[in-house]
Amino acid sequence: MAEQEQKDDIDVVEEQKSKPKLLIIIAVVVIVLIGVGAMMFLGGDDKPSSTDDTAEEVTAPKQAPIYHAVDTPFVINFTDQSQGAVRYLQIKLKVMARSQAVIDAFTLHDPAIQHELLLLFYGQNYDELNTSAGTKALQLATLTRINEVLSTDPMLDGNLEAVYFTSLIMQ
């Protein structure tokens, strides 16, 4: 019987010694797992991901705008006259880009651009153009038409960003 009591005491002491060892092992494993997870989440890669590229593009500052004035004003008569009266339109404009190459291409293709813009302006309706919405629509159509002409240049990488009417006279 005494032998049985000694054996029970040894089992109790071994159980008490193994519990702290087990807790320490579990704690170490949890800490290692947290460290590995944090390293993977925060990035151990030296390669930038595709989301990092878009963040850099968004935060990259834009180049300063470059303005170019069209020297000769456009003077046209409307094809669709208002109330039978002969009506005329005179437009002076400036263009804006962020690259000198685009401005240079605009200057190079000036004859084609003037031709396309004359056709565009000639096709306008006096009554529609006499509104703010009509003027803004013509401004957008002008930008689109110029960029269409510039897109034919295979060496050009970029477009005009804006067209500004510096003078718009209708009579």
Secondary structure, 3 states (H helix, E strand, C coil): CHHHHHHHHHHHHHHHHHHHHHHHHHHHHHHHHHHHHHHHHHCCCCCCCHHHHHHHHHHCCCCCCEEEECCCCEEEECCECECCECCEEEEEEEEEECCHHHHHHHHHCHHHHHHHHHHHHHCCEHHHHCCHHHHHHHHHHHHHHHHHHHCCCCCCCCCCCEEEEEEEEEC
